[in-house]
Amino acid sequence: MLPVVSVNPLAALIAVIINTIPVFISFDIYTPAAFLALAVINTILVSHIRIKEFLKLFMPLTSLPVSLFFLNLFFSVPFKSSAVYYLFGFMIQSGILLRACIIFLRSFTLIYISISYLTAVNAIELVNSLMQQIHLSPRIGYSIYTAWNIIPFIGREITRIKNVHLIRSGGKRNRIKETIPLIVTILINSIRHAERASVSMYIRGLEESCIKGRTFLHNIKWKPTDTIYAVSYFCTALGLLFIIIRKGLFLFSLG
Amino acid sequence: MNYLVTLQDVSVTFLEQKHPVLNNMNLTIKKGDKLLVTGCSGTGKSTLLYILADIIPKIIYAKVEGLILRNNFNTGIVMQNPLSQMVTPSVEEEIAFSMENRNMPLKKIREKTDDAIRKAGITGLRHKKPFELSGGEMQKVALTAAIASEPDLLLLDEPTSFLDSESTSNFLKTLRNVSSKTAVIIVEHRINEFLKYIDNILYINDYGEIFLYKDKHSFLKSADNKRKLKPRSLTDKNPGFMVFDKPIKKGNNSDCLISIKDLSFSYNGKGEKVLKDINIKMYRGETIAVMGPNGSGKTTFIENIAGFYKKTKKYISFNGKTLDKLKKRELYSRLHYLPQNPEYFFLYQSVGEELKDIMLLADTGYKPLFDFYENPNRSPFNLSEGEKRRLTLELVFYDKRAVLLADEPTYGLDYDAYYKTAEAFNRLKEEETLIIIVTHNPEFAFLLSDRILFFKDGSIIFDGTPGQYVEYIESNKNLFPGELYLPAGLNERIL
């Protein structure tokens, strides 16, 4: 199998969508578990994930499924007929335990799939691929890049504006009064930046008329292997879902 | 039909304005023209560029009257703030962008991109992201990108205003790579730097009157324009300019306002240090010019003094108390800060509201530096760059405090505003204010300061009087070319 880094980022995105849909529409313990296993296998065999970056994003986010699990376990509306256990003085019903596990697995799987994709795929290449493969308007694509270019400066600039405003008002703090000029300055600067970027794009020839057949310096091709990867992922996911349904383990629920 | 664009009686009025910014403009731009557009702030110089490039009214809406005849041509642009125009994720893609849009064959794009990168000497920047570049590097990349696409018309909107002398010199060298067939329009206040490069000068005065000098020598001959050509040479009006060796105050602790001990700083705590081991004392009544190349830590230095960063407050003392022990109100009632970007200074939605305290003093004989009374309902954010700078200067000179930190206070100012600003700083000096000015302008530094700090790679490598500074630069010519870091014509003046 090929590593995701050499697979077109769009093919990898298709795989993520294929993996996400069954988790979204099911409310049983088997579907999210099976698709989590599929995603993990995909990560191990196919993708070259940046482990450190992955853990940095993934670990803090795991607190969400864990909290959802305990919230459901201890504070759910009780079922009418269900076996009862006691844990640390809390009454726990088997039905509630099952529901908490399902919610935990669903959210855990969705977080795992998204973070593993984000850390395996180069976002710049993804935008490039969207412009080249599905003809996302280069105006949108390059606007994303423009925003990207200023992200590293935003935090520093906000600190600057806040401090300059505070100095100008002689150090007198009034959080409500301070917020309005801060927001206005940030908004105006963002609008102005967008306007200048738009002027730059226009002057340098990015018009609607030139978008069709535009040349790209970094050509991201859709290779036959990308088709094989996407189709085989789709077939595996479909097969897995078919088995779960056939075994009567699938329970439908939207959202 | 060898013209690119012709304007006949063109007037441009923006939505929120009663009077046109450009009035009855007649101009023809032909292939190979090299035109410098100069004049007072807010007289429509940038608007003219946008009209020529068809940005107004296509992208920016304004009422346009008159006749514009335009042939098909490709345009390149370099803006004042180069980060604003970078729309791609890497330097090489930025350079290839215009060619990609013209659907040039990939092979040709690669060849031209390689060629442009090699000629501009930016091979090391090729794969860098725009936000990883310094201001000077960004401007050089923007110009290289504009030249690489071989435009018929190249527009430069105050391209060197954020650059230090060395970067400006490099920029001008890169400008020589422009094809002779390309028409180049440069909007600039710094006439001297571009004089060798241009053929014609278009001057717009305070009243919006337009003077086109088809021969730059006829412009130079005019006595009034000679004055404008030396906007940084204020020696005639300031005999004190020659006094280099006023001794720096030492030892008198009661006069020491700011003291910094072992200050090092990096933005994220772990990354590269922007400031390294700074130790310095600054005294009441001193005017200190902070100089050095782009990215050497000058702005970060004054931001630290202004208490922007919590982690370094314990290394900086104000009046004997470290900043971490001072209440904000206590510090900021005595310290003022003028940021590089004037927009950060505004608190209100109209010029009138910004100036309300000053306007109340109108009957008391208080003389404002500049005239803003014509249209007080305008938003300060809608003023031209020069007008924004003038407004912030007006406010900062009105609200006098014991310390004034000013970051590039003269950027974007025309000659008259520049001179008024220098005078206002001189008056503050007489009032024993400690003034710390970050500037790229050696003339301004020499005109006002009695002490110069020179930064390089986050360290203060020189701290002394202007006279000692001249000696230092002269003896380190291999590191700092004198013509870039000393005021123009300094030697003749000393003689």
Contacts between the chains, C-beta under 8 A, distances in Angstrom:
chain1	res1	chain2	res2	distance
A	124	B	89	4.6
A	142	B	87	4.5
A	142	B	88	6.8
A	143	B	87	7.8
A	145	B	87	5.9
A	145	B	88	5.6
A	145	B	89	5.0
A	146	B	86	7.3
A	146	B	87	4.8
A	148	B	89	6.5
A	149	B	83	6.7
A	149	B	86	5.5
A	149	B	87	7.8
A	149	B	89	7.5
A	149	B	129	7.2
A	149	B	130	4.6
A	149	B	131	5.4
A	150	B	83	6.9
A	150	B	131	7.4
A	151	B	131	7.9
A	152	B	131	4.7
A	153	B	83	7.7
A	153	B	131	6.7
A	156	B	267	6.9
A	159	B	308	6.3
A	160	B	303	7.4
A	160	B	308	7.1
A	160	B	339	6.6
A	160	B	341	8.0
A	160	B	344	6.0
A	161	B	344	4.9
A	163	B	303	7.7
A	163	B	306	6.6
A	163	B	307	7.5
A	163	B	308	4.8
A	163	B	337	7.6
A	164	B	337	6.1
A	164	B	339	5.1
A	164	B	344	4.6
A	164	B	345	5.9
A	165	B	344	7.7
A	165	B	347	6.2
A	166	B	328	6.4
A	166	B	332	6.4
A	167	B	306	6.4
A	167	B	332	4.8
A	167	B	335	6.8
A	167	B	336	6.6
A	167	B	337	4.7
A	168	B	336	7.9
A	168	B	337	8.0
A	168	B	345	6.3
A	168	B	347	6.3
A	168	B	395	7.7
A	168	B	399	7.8
A	169	B	332	7.8
A	169	B	347	7.1
A	170	B	329	6.8
A	170	B	332	5.3
A	170	B	333	4.9
A	171	B	327	7.2
A	171	B	328	3.9
A	171	B	329	3.7
A	171	B	330	7.1
A	171	B	331	6.3
A	171	B	332	3.3
A	171	B	333	6.0
A	172	B	329	6.3
A	173	B	328	7.0
A	181	B	346	7.1
A	181	B	347	4.7
A	181	B	348	7.4
A	184	B	349	7.4
A	185	B	343	6.2
A	185	B	344	6.3
A	185	B	346	6.9
A	188	B	343	6.8
A	188	B	381	4.9
A	189	B	343	6.4
A	192	B	84	7.8
A	192	B	381	7.9
A	193	B	84	5.7
A	195	B	59	7.7
A	195	B	60	7.0
A	196	B	79	6.2
A	196	B	81	7.3
A	196	B	84	3.7
A	196	B	85	6.3
A	197	B	84	6.3
A	197	B	85	7.0
A	197	B	87	5.5
A	198	B	59	5.8
A	199	B	50	7.5
A	199	B	55	5.4
A	199	B	59	5.7
A	199	B	60	7.3
A	199	B	77	7.6
A	199	B	79	7.9
A	199	B	85	7.8
A	200	B	77	6.6
A	200	B	79	7.0
A	200	B	84	7.0
A	200	B	85	3.7
A	200	B	86	7.8
A	200	B	87	5.9
A	201	B	87	5.7
A	202	B	55	6.5
A	202	B	58	7.1
A	202	B	59	5.4
A	203	B	53	5.2
A	203	B	55	6.7
A	203	B	75	5.0
A	203	B	76	7.3
A	203	B	77	4.7
A	203	B	155	7.4
A	204	B	75	7.6
A	204	B	76	7.0
A	204	B	77	7.2
A	204	B	97	5.7
A	204	B	98	4.4
A	204	B	101	6.3
A	204	B	145	7.8
A	204	B	149	7.3
A	205	B	74	6.8
A	205	B	98	5.4
A	205	B	101	3.6
A	205	B	102	5.7
A	205	B	149	7.9
A	206	B	97	7.8
A	206	B	101	5.0
A	207	B	101	7.7
A	210	B	101	5.1
A	210	B	102	6.9
A	210	B	103	6.5
A	213	B	103	5.7
A	214	B	100	6.0
A	214	B	101	6.5
A	214	B	103	6.1
A	215	B	99	7.5
A	215	B	100	5.0
A	215	B	103	5.4
A	215	B	104	6.0
A	215	B	105	7.0
A	215	B	106	5.6
A	215	B	109	6.2
A	216	B	100	6.1
A	216	B	106	7.9
A	217	B	92	6.9
A	217	B	93	5.6
A	217	B	96	4.3
A	217	B	100	6.1
A	217	B	106	7.3
A	217	B	109	5.9
A	217	B	110	7.3
A	217	B	113	7.1
A	218	B	93	7.0
A	219	B	106	6.9
